[in-house]
């Protein structure tokens, strides 16, 4: 059976695209997908973290749309990215007293 890659539009057979490496099975984003992402995604760092950060800062809508459409080869898993960034912020706040959201006492 021939499959058209959602990432690069190459026609291929098998479990992975011969051109870009995208998996033939891109699962829908539902509760099962999120639970699997939580269990496995936090322990397996892949190569897409810098690409994902760059895309989210420069073209956030395009990046999110690509991931939802199934073009996930170059992207870091979103839930893992949130946890990594939250951990980094917590580390900076605790050890270096860097607070990006300082409390303001201007409210009367």
C-alpha positions in Angstrom: 0.0 0.0 0.0 1.4 3.4 -1.0 1.4 6.2 1.6 1.8 9.9 1.1 4.1 11.4 3.7 2.3 14.2 5.7 5.6 15.9 6.2 7.3 16.0 2.8 4.6 14.6 0.5 6.8 11.8 -0.8 5.0 8.6 -1.8 6.4 5.5 0.0 5.6 2.1 1.3 6.5 0.8 4.8 6.5 2.2 8.2 8.7 5.3 7.7 9.1 7.8 4.9 12.3 7.1 2.9 12.8 10.8 2.3 12.5 12.4 5.7 12.0 9.6 8.3 8.4 10.6 9.3 6.5 7.6 10.8 3.6 6.4 8.7 1.4 6.4 11.8 0.7 9.8 13.2 -1.8 9.4 16.0 -4.6 11.8 16.7 -4.0 14.2 19.6 -6.3 12.8 22.3 -6.1 11.7 25.9 -4.2 8.5 25.0 -1.7 10.4 23.0 -1.1 12.9 25.8 -0.8 10.1 28.4 1.8 8.3 26.2 3.6 11.6 25.7 3.8 12.2 29.5 5.1 8.7 30.2 7.7 8.4 27.4 8.3 11.9 26.1 9.9 13.3 29.2 12.5 10.6 29.4 13.5 10.5 25.7 15.1 13.7 24.5 15.2 13.9 20.8 16.9 16.4 18.5 14.1 18.8 17.9 14.2 21.1 20.9 16.2 24.0 19.3 14.2 23.8 16.1 10.9 23.8 18.0 11.9 26.8 20.1 13.0 28.8 17.0 9.8 28.0 15.2 7.6 28.8 18.2 9.3 32.2 18.6 9.4 33.1 14.9 6.3 31.4 13.4 4.1 30.0 16.3 0.9 29.4 14.3 2.7 27.6 11.5 4.6 25.4 13.9 1.5 24.4 15.8 -0.5 23.8 12.6 2.3 21.5 11.3 2.4 19.4 14.4 -1.4 19.0 14.4 -1.4 18.0 10.7 1.1 15.2 11.5 4.4 16.8 10.4 6.3 15.9 13.5 9.7 14.7 12.4 11.6 17.9 13.2 9.5 19.0 16.2 10.1 18.4 19.9 7.0 17.0 21.7 5.0 19.9 23.1 4.3 18.5 26.5 8.0 17.7 27.0 8.9 21.2 25.9 6.6 22.7 28.5 8.1 20.6 31.2 11.7 21.3 30.2 11.0 25.1 30.1 9.2 25.1 33.4 12.0 23.1 35.0 14.6 25.6 33.5 12.6 28.5 34.9 12.2 26.9 38.3 16.0 26.3 38.4 16.8 29.9 37.5 14.3 31.2 40.0 15.5 29.0 42.9 19.3 29.2 42.4 19.8 32.6 40.7 16.7 34.5 42.0 15.7 35.3 38.4 12.1 36.2 38.4 10.6 37.0 35.0 7.3 37.9 36.6 8.1 40.1 39.6 5.4 41.0 42.1 4.3 44.6 41.8 2.8 46.4 44.7 1.2 49.2 42.7 -2.3 47.8 43.1 -4.3 49.8 45.6 
